[in-house]
Amino acid sequence: MNLKSLFKICLLAFILVSCKNEVKEEPIETVATTETDFSFNVEEFADIKILRYQIPGWDNLTLKEQKLVYYLTQAGLEGRDIMWDQNYRHNLKIRQALENIYTNYTGDKSTEDWKNFETFLKRVWFSNGIHHHYSNAKLVPEFGKAYFNELLTATNTSLEGEALEVLFNDKDAKKVNQAKGIDNVLESAVNFYGPDVTNADVANFYKTKTSPNPEKPLSYGLNSKLVKEDGVLKERVYKSGGLYGAAIDEIIKWLEKAQGVAENKAQGDAISLLIEYYKTGDLQTWDDYNVAWTAATEGNIDYINSFIEVYNDPLGYRGSYETIVQINDFDMSEKMAVLSENAQWFEDNSPLMDEHKKDSVVGVTYKVVNVAGEAGDASPSTPIGVNLPNANWIRAAVGSKSVSLGNIINAYNNAGGTGRLKEFAHDEEEVQLEEQYGQIADKLHTALHEVIGHASGQLNPGVGETKETLKTYASTLEEGRADLVGLYYLYDSKLQELGLVDDWKKVGKAAFDGYIRNGLMTQLVRLDLGDDVEEAHMRNRQWVSAWAYEKGKADNVIEKVTRDGKTYFNINDYDKLHDLFGQLLRETQRIKSEGDYAAVEALVEGYGVKVDQDLHAEVLERNKQFPSPPYSGFVNPVLVPEMNDAGEITAIKVTQPNSFAEQMLNYSKDYNNLPDVN
């Protein structure tokens, strides 16, 4: 079997949907493709399916490499409670009370109230707090306050004041509120700001911040909470001795152990800078670390650790705590290297304006990895792809790292399908294209999005960072832009020339079908009737799809079809849709490069926020026949060290938790580092 054929077989083993800097998307439409004795399914509750994943190649690692993975995983878990507190100021108190009830209640557990209590606790565990992990809406208990008070009394559990009342009232209804025309900071419950800090306060505070080198702007606000003390704005920095210091000290302890078993000097130097950053909170050290981490590409092990993605901040300044520890899949990574090796070709041949293209795309790496452990914002709802660092100047000067999480994708692939495809596809031809080419299309769309999309384009001289120029629309614009890069090149013969596909037109058609179907219909199963689209990635899929639909109406590029009382969207002209995607890509890059706030506001608000209520009701009704929940997440494997009499690790075994509850309770017991945070 030749290398090209082997690559295609391996590629078909993966399934993905569109991704982002930190992908939090699982497939809505999946079909199990391989058989295995490993049980990927753990349990289902509410709108959640809990899965488990394996760690391929673990036994092929040396003991030193296994130690590195173990230490990095422990470091990640030690900061787990930071994410809980960042999500909402009362989360840790509420979690402690709920878990105390769960473990100590001896009353009747056969009642509907108790079952509803268990489900509520699991939903809170899954979301790292009392707000839905995806919609950001506050979770509503399906039991009454009186029953909850009975549970508190029966288990001698204390929960008082606002922390108790918020479970049953309308306050703090949205973790992140991105609605237009409101004070987004005041109306968001996320705990990145003091209770009286406003949008204007944030803007005015950071106007005074000037980076030592304006061409290398520091990530002001990334690792702090902005509060008012006696009317004066002040940052409470996340660092040793500062906010979250007790947890950060534990993170540092394990990172120091990891540094001691680093695979090479570059990796060890990067970890050393991360430790220094945690000790000082210095943002220049953060940039120095990211430069070193991006350049450290050798070795079997890599990781993501710290305050990184800014999607939970309505204004895009503050980073959520998250960690992913990953083991390189060298075979698949070698096969996918063809994309990063040709990054400059893709940039040169894109439909962007010449002044918005990079003359030199540097340092782009793309790997397929296997996850060994996750924590914070990456767990239980995990990414399936990552592209970092976030700083535009580091991407331009040094490069970036893009990864797909192979074993997470494999777990989705083996967890079974939902059957939604045949319900929402327009005809049998569309179904066949998806079944034959959908997996490779999704895989390549993710790769193009991460490797080419996020690395492409450049800001005009003097234009500030997108969080400053595009504000609340920065995230959705960036993700839509990267999606468009992927879509544009999926319908290009270059992919066949590179040996990535056998039939580029059919792969492109499958990709276009799936994207339009999802962007205009199937993703609506994640919303309650009457809701606007608020999540950044749902918004970007809708505004891309809705814009293309509207702009193509004159030529009937995408046709809205009603048959037997059901709505479908059928693509009549893939060539013209490809051209439309190119036009929109050109415009989104212009918006980003020029910092055109008025244009991004018109694009997102005009196409990405409002939902056709009749269509939404229809989609929800049609979806009722499919019992599989729309969201999935994971328990993590448990790494268990074996010791000799001298206390030295002699082996590390991989085990699996018996249940979601078991893992969550063990995490609360073993990594409870913020009992007094406020």
N, C-alpha and C positions, 0 to 999 in steps of 0.2 A: 504494500500500500504506500503511495507516495505521500510526501508531506502535505501537499495541497489537499488531498482527499482526507487525510487524517484530521487536518485542521477543520474541515467542514463538518466532519462527524462530531468532533468535540464541541464545535460551536452550536450544533443543533441540540446538544444536551442541556443548553441553558435557556431560561425564559425570563424576560424582563419587560417592564414597561418604561415609559419615559422617566428620566431621573433628573437630578439636580446636584448642586454643590453637596448638600447632604440629603440624599434621597430618603424620603419616608413613605415611599409608594410601594404597595404590593399589588400584584395583578388582580384586576377584577375578573378577568376571563382567563382561566388556566385549565389545562388538561394534563393529568398525570401521564408521563411518558415512559417511565421505567419502573420496574418492580424491585422491591428491596424488603428485607426482613426487618429493617430498622423502622420503628414506629415514629413517624414525624408528627403525628397529631397527639396533642395532650388533652385539650378540652375546649369547649365552646361556652360562652355566656354572653348575654346581651348582643352587641354587634361585633363581638371579638372572637377570633379563633386563636388559640395558643398552640404554637408548634415548637418543635425542638430541632436542633441541627447537630450534625457530626463535625469532627475536625479531621478531614482527610490528611494523611501524611504525618500524623502526630508521632507515630512510632519510628518514623524515619529521621526525626530530629535527634541531634545529640542531646545528652543530659544538660549541657551548658545552654543550648538553645531552648530546651524545655524550661529551664530555670528562668531564662529571660522572659519567656511568655508568661510564666507563672507570676513573676514579680510585677510585670507590667499590668497583668490582669488584676492583681491585688491592689496596685496603685489606683487603678480605675475605680474599683469598688469602694475604696475608702472615701472617695468624693461623692458617692451616690446621693447622699442627703443634701448636698449643695443644690442639685437640680430640683429636688422637692421644694426647698425653700425659695429658690428663684422663681418657681412656677406660681407660688402663692404664699403669702406670709403666715397663714395658719395651717398649711399642709402637714407639717411635722406633728403638731399637736393633734390634729384630726386623725392622722394615721396611727399615732400611738394609742389613741382612744379606741379606734375601730379594731385594731389588732388585739388590744387587751380584752375587749368584749369577745372577739372571735375565739381566743384561746382559753377564756375562763368561764364562758357562759355554760351553765349546766341545765338550763331549762329545756322547754320543748323545741326541738329543732326540726320538727315536721311541718310547722306552720308556714303559710305563704309569707308572712312577715319576716320570719327568719331566713327563708330562702332569698327573699328580696334583699335582706341585709347582706347576706353572703355575696350576692351578685354585685351590690353596690361597692363593697370592699374590694372585690376583684377589679371592678372598673377603676376605682381609685388607684389601686396598685399599677394597673396597666398604664394609666395616664400620668403617673408620678404626681398625683394630686387630684383635686376635686373638679378639675376642668377637663373636658374631653380632649384627648391627645391630638385630635385632628380638627374638629370644628371649633375648639376653644370655648364652647358653651359649658356652663356649669352643669355638672352631673346632678340629676334630680333623683333623690331616693324614692323608691316605690314602697316606702313604709312611712308611717306617720311619726310626728315628733313625740307623741305620747308613748308609742312603743319604744322608740329610741331611748327615752328617759327611763323606761322600765329596764332596758338592757344596761344602761349606765349604773342604775341602782343595784341591779342583781350582780354585777361584776365589780362593784366598788370602783368604778371608773370615773375620773373627773374630766369633764369638758364643759367649760363655762363661757359666758359672755359671747362676744362676736364669733368666736370659733365654733360655738354650738349653733347660734342663731343663723349663721350664713348657710348652713346645710338646708334650711327650710324657708329662707326668705329670698327676695329678688336681688339682693345686693351682690356686687362683684360677679355679675352674670357672665362676663366674657373675660377670659384670660388675656387675650389680645384682641382689641377692637380696632379694626382697620377702616371703619366706616368713614365716608366723606362728610365733612362739615361738623365734626365733633372734636373735642380735645382728646386725642387718641391716648395720651399718657394718663390723663385723669380717668378715662373710661375703661382702661385696661387693668385687670386685677393682678397681672404679672408683677412680681416683687422686685423689679429693677429700679423703682423710683419710690421716694417717700410719698405719703398719702396726699400731699398738697402740691406736688411738682406738676407743672403744666408743659404742654408742647413748647410754649414760648420760653419757659425757663430753660429747657434743654437746649433750644436753639441759641439762646443768648449766652448760656454758659460755655458752649463749645466754640462760639465765635471768638472767644478770647484765647483759645488754645492755638498756638502756632508751633508747628513742628520745626526742629532745628534745621532740617533739610526739607524745604517745601516739595522737592521732587520725590521724597520718600516719606510721605505723611504717616505719622503714627496713628495707631488705632485708638484714638481717644474714646474713653468710655467703655472699652471692651471688657475690662475686668474690675468693674466697680458698680456700686449702687449710688445713685444721685439722690441726696436728701437735703432738706432744709433744716438747719439748726439755728434757732433764733432769727429766722428769716433769711439766713445766708445759705446759699447753695454750697454743698460740700460733697465730695466723693468719698465713699467708704470703700477702700480698695480691698479686693480679694487677695490675701497674701498671708504668709506666716506672721502671726501677731496682729493681723487685721481681721476684716470680716471673713468668716469661714476658716479662720486660722487653725482651729482644732482639727478639722478634716484635712486641711492642706498640709499640716505637719505629718499626718499619717501618709498622705500621698508622697511627700518628699522621702519619707523613710523607705518606701518600697522602690521609688525611683533610684535612690542611691544604691540599693541592692541590684537593680537592673543595670545601672551603669557599670557595676563591678563585673558583669558577665556579658557586656556588649560584644557584638560580633566583630566590630572593627573600630578603629579610632574615630572615623567620621560619625558613626552612630553614637559612640560614647560621648563625643564632644557635644552632639546635639542634646543628648539627655542631660548633660551637665548644665547647658544653658537653660533647659526647661526647669531644672531644679533651682537655678539662680533666679529665674523669673518668678517661680512660686515663692521664693524667700523674700523678694524685693517688691514684686508687683510692677516692676519697671517696664514700660512699654517699648523702650528701645531694646531691652533684652529680649522681649517677645519677638521683635522683628529679627534680631540677630539669631534667635533660635529658629525661626521659620526659614531663614536663609540656609542655615546649617542643616535643618531637617529636610528641606527640599533637595539639597545637594547630596544627602546621604542616601544613595540608591542601591548600594551593595548589601548583600546579606539575605538571609531567609526570613527575617522577622522585621515587621514595621508596626507602627502604632499611631494613633491619634489620641491626644490627651490635652485637655485644658478647656478654657472658655473660648469657644470658636464661633459657632454659627449664630447669626443675629436675627433669625426669623421670629423669635419670641419677643423681641423688642419692637413695639409699634413704630419706632423711629429708626431702628436698625443700627444702634450703637453697641448694645451690650450682648456679650456672648454667653450662651448657655453652656453649662458644664457637660462634657461628653468624652467618652473614651471608646476606642475600638482597638483591639489587639489582633494583628493579622499575620498569617503565615503565607509566604509567597507560593503561588502555584506556577512554578517555573515553566512548565510545559505550555500551559495556556497563555502565560504572559509573553513567551517568546513568539507564539503565533500571532498575538495581537499587536506586536511591536510595529507591524507594518503601518499602522495608523499614525503613531507618533513619528515614525521615520519620514512620513510624507506630510507632516503638518504644514510645512511651508507651501506645498502645492495647493492644499485646500485653502489656505489663506489667500494665495495669489489668484485663485480662480473663483473666489466667492463673489457674490453680487454687491459687495460693499462698495461705497465710494472709495476711490483710491486713497484719499487722505485719512480714511479710517482703518486702512489695512496696516498690519505690522510688516515692516521691511524684513524683520528677522524674528521668527518664532523660535524661542530658545527653551531648552530644558524640559520639554514636555515628556513625561513618562506615563505609561499606562500599564497596569498590571491587573491580573486576576488573582485574588487572594482568598484565603479561607480564614474566617473569623474564629478566634479562640476565646474571645470574651468581650462583652460590651457593658457599658454602664452609663448612667446619666441620661442625656437626651437621646442616646442611641439605643436605649433598652427600656422596656421590652419591645417597643415599636422601633424596628431597626432600619437603617438605610440599606439599600442594595447597591449603592454606588457612592463614591466620595471624590470630590475634586478640591484640593487645597494647595497652598494657602489662599486666603481670601484677598489679601492686599494686591491691588492691581499692579503696583510698582514692582513687587517681588515676582509676580507672574511674568512681567515684561523683561526684567533684568536677569532673573535666575531660572524661572520656569515654574512648573507645578507638578503635583503628583495626582494622578487619577487612578482609581481602582474600582473594580467590580467585585462584590462579595460573593464569590462563587458558591460556597456551601450554603449561604442563605438563599440564593437563587435556586439551588438544587433542592432545598427543603420545600420551597414553594412549589417547585416542579413536581414533587412527589407527594404533595399533600392532597391531591385530588382536584377535580374541576367543578365548576358551578353550572355549566350548561347555558350561561347567559349569552354566549356567542350566537347560537342559532336563533335565540329570541330577538336579538336586536340587529343582527346583520340583515341587509336588504334582500339578498338572494343567495342561492346555493353557490354561485361563483365567488361571492365575497367570503362565504364560509370556507370554501376549499382553499382560497388564497391564504386565509388566516391559518388554517390547519397545516398547510404545506410550507408556508414561508413566514408565518407570524413570529415564530420563535427567533429565527435568525434576524428578522427585521427589528424586533425589539432589542435584541442583543446589540446589534450594530447601531441602532439609534442611541442607546445608552452610551456606547463607546464614542460615537461621533459627538454627542452632546458634551461628554466629559472632556475628551481629549482635544477635540477641535473647537467645539462651541465656546467653552469657558476660556480657552486660551486665545480666542480670535479677537480681532479688533483692538482699537486703542482710543483713549480719550484725547480730545483736542488739547493743545497746550493751554495751561491755565485753568482748565475745567476741574472742579473739585471731585472728590469721591462721590459715587452715586448715592450714598446714604445722605449726603448733604444736598445734592442737586435734585434728585428724584424722590427723596424722602420716603414716604410710606409705600411708594410704588417701586422702589429700587429692586426688591427681591423678585417680584413677579415679572418685571421687565427683563431682568437678567436670565431668569429661568426660561421665559418665552424665547428670548434671543438664542439661547443655547439649544432649545428644542428645534427652532427653525433651522439652525445650522445642520442638525441631524437630519431633519426632514428634507432639506434641500439636496443633501448629498446622498441620501438613500435612493434617490431617483437619478442616479448618475452612473454612467458606464465605467467610471474610474474604479468603483468597487469591484467590478468584474475583472478589470485589468489587473488589480492588485491580488486577485485570487481569493477574494473574500466571499463571493457569491457565484452561483452558476447562471442566474438569470436576474440581472439587476432590475429589469422592468417589473417583474412579478414581485420581487422583494419590495420594491418601492411602492407598488400598488397596495400590497398587504399593509405596509407601514402607514400609508395615507388613509386607507380604509379604517384601520384601527384607531388612528389618532382622531379623525373626524367623528367616528362613532362614539369614542370616549368623551371627547371634548364637548360635543353637543348633546349627548344623551346619557351614556351609562355611568359616568361619574356622578350624576345626580342622585344615584342611590345612596350617596353618602350625606345627603342633605335632608333635613326635615322640610316638609311642604311649607312654603312661605319664606324660607330662608334665602338671603342673598348669598352669593359665593364670596367667602372671605379668605379662605386659605390661599396662600400665594400661588401654589402650584396648580390648584384647581382653577384659579383665576387665569393663569397663563394658558392653560389648555383651552379654556373657553374663549378667551379673547383671540387667540390664534385661529381657532376653528370658526368662530362667529364672524371674524373679519374676512376670512377667506370665503366663507359662504356668501356674505353680503356682496363683496367685491366681484364675485364670480356670477352673480345672478343674471346679468345681462347676457352672458354666454352659456347659462345653465350648466356651469361647471360642477356645482353640487346641487342635486335636486332633492327637495323635500317631498317624500312620497307618503301618501296615506293609503293603506290597504287593509281592509277588514277592520277598520277602526284603530289601526296601529300606525305609528309614525316611523319612518325610516329615512336615512340620508344616504343617497346614492351618488357616487362620484361618476360623472359622465365623461369628464375630460381630464385625465391625469397630467397631461403635458401642461395644460393651462393652470392647473392647480400648483404644479411645480413652479411655474412662473410667478404665481401669486405669492407662494411662500418666499421666493427670492425677493420680491418687492417688499414684503413685510419685514424680512430680515434686514434689508438695506435701511428701511425706516427705523427699525428698533435700534440698530447700531448708531444711526444718526442721532437718535434721541439720547442714547447713552453717551456718545462722544461729545455732544454739545450740551448735555445736561438740560434738555428741554422739558421742563416740568409740565408746562401746559399741554404739550403733545402726549406725554405719557399718561397724564390725568384723563385726557379725552379718550385715549385708546383703552385704558383699563376700565374706566367708568362706563364708557360707551358700549363695550363689548364683553367685559369680563365679570361683571358684578351681578346684574339683574338676570333673573331666570324666568323663562316662559312658564307661568304657573300651570297652564293646561297640560303642557308637555311634561312638566315635572310630575304632576299627579298621575299621568298615564304611565310614566316610567316606573314610578313607585308601585303602581298596581300590577304592572307586568312583572316586576321583580319579585313579587310576593311568592311566586312558585318556587323560588330558589332559596332553600334554607341556609345555605352557607353564608356566614357573616361577611360583610364587606371589608372588614379590617382584620389584619393578622399581626401577630407578634410572637416573641420567642422567650422561652426559658433558656438560660445559658448552661452549657456543660460545666461541670464542677471539676476543677483541677485539684487533685488530692496528693500532696507530697508524702513520700515515705521516708522515714528518717532512720539513721543508724544510732548506735548508743552515744555517739559524740554529738548528736543533734544535727548532723549533716544530711542534706537531701540526697538520697540514693536513687530515687525514681519518682516520677510524677504520673499518676494514673488519671485517665479521663472517665468520669462517671456522669450520670444524668440524674437530675432531680426527679422524684416520683410525681410531683405535682407542682402546679403554679404556686399554690398557697405555701407549700413547703419551702420553695426557693425564696419567696417574698418574706416569709417569717424569719428564715435564716439570715437573709440580708439585713433585716432590721435588728436582729440580735448581734450580728458580728461586725456591722459597719455603722453603728449608731454613734456618729462622731459629733453631732450637733444638737445635743439635748437642750442647750440654753440659748440657741440663736434667736435673735429678734430683729 
